[in-house]
Amino acid sequence: MSNPAKKSEELVEVTLFADGDRYVDDVFVCVNGESCLIRRGVPVKVRPMFAAALAASAEQDRLAESMMRRAAERGEAAR
């Protein structure tokens, strides 16, 4: 019988974008008081809660960019 708690803690591989310019620093992730520092540009195995936090952050960035683009378009249309 498999242990569901064990499966939920299996490490997840993530690779954070690195461009040699703006996106070069390691990324600090903290969830419920537990933290890790994730290196950019290389595959890294992290706990699922850190991968989920990274995914949520990326989604928020995408939504913010979309909102800013729409606001800029509305501003251009008003001129």
N, C-alpha and C positions, 0 to 999 in steps of 0.2 A: 504494500500500500504506500502511495507517495504522500509525503508530508506537504500540505498546502502552504504552510508557513515557510518551509525550505524553498519551495518553488518561487514564492514571491520575493525572496531575497537573492535569487540568481542574478548575477551581474549582467548588465546591459552594456553593449558597446556603443559609444558615441564618438563622433569626430567633430570637433568644433572648428568652424571656419577660421582660417588664418590667411592674411593677405600680405604680411611683411610690412605693413604700413600702419593702419589704424587698428587692425585686429591682430595683435601680436601677443598681448599679455595673457597669462593664465587667467582662468575664470574661477572666482570664488563662488561657491554655491552653499547655501545654508538652508536646511529644512528641519523645523522643530528642534533647533538647538544643535543639530549635527551638521558638520560642514566638511567640505572637501575642496581642494584646489585642482582644477582640471586643465591640463595642458592643451593648447590649441594646435591644430594641424596634424595630430597623430591619433590613431584609434586608441581609446582609453576605455577600460571597463569600470563602470560605476554602479552603485546600488540603484534600483529602480526609482526610488524616491527622488534621487538627484536627476536622473534622466527625465522624469516627469516635470520637475521644476524647470529644467532647461527648455523643454517643449512648451510649457506654459508661458515662459518668458518670450520665446520666439514668436508665439501666437500673439501675445500682447504687442510686441514690436510691429508685427504685420498689421494688426488692427490700428495702431497709432499712425503708422505710415499712411494707411488708407484714409483715415479721417483727416490727416493733414493735407493729403492730395485733394480730397473733396472740398475742403475749406479753401484751399488755394484756387481751385477751379471756380468756386462760387465768387471769390474775390475778383477774379479776372472777368467773370461774366457781369459783375456789377459796374465795371468801369466803362 
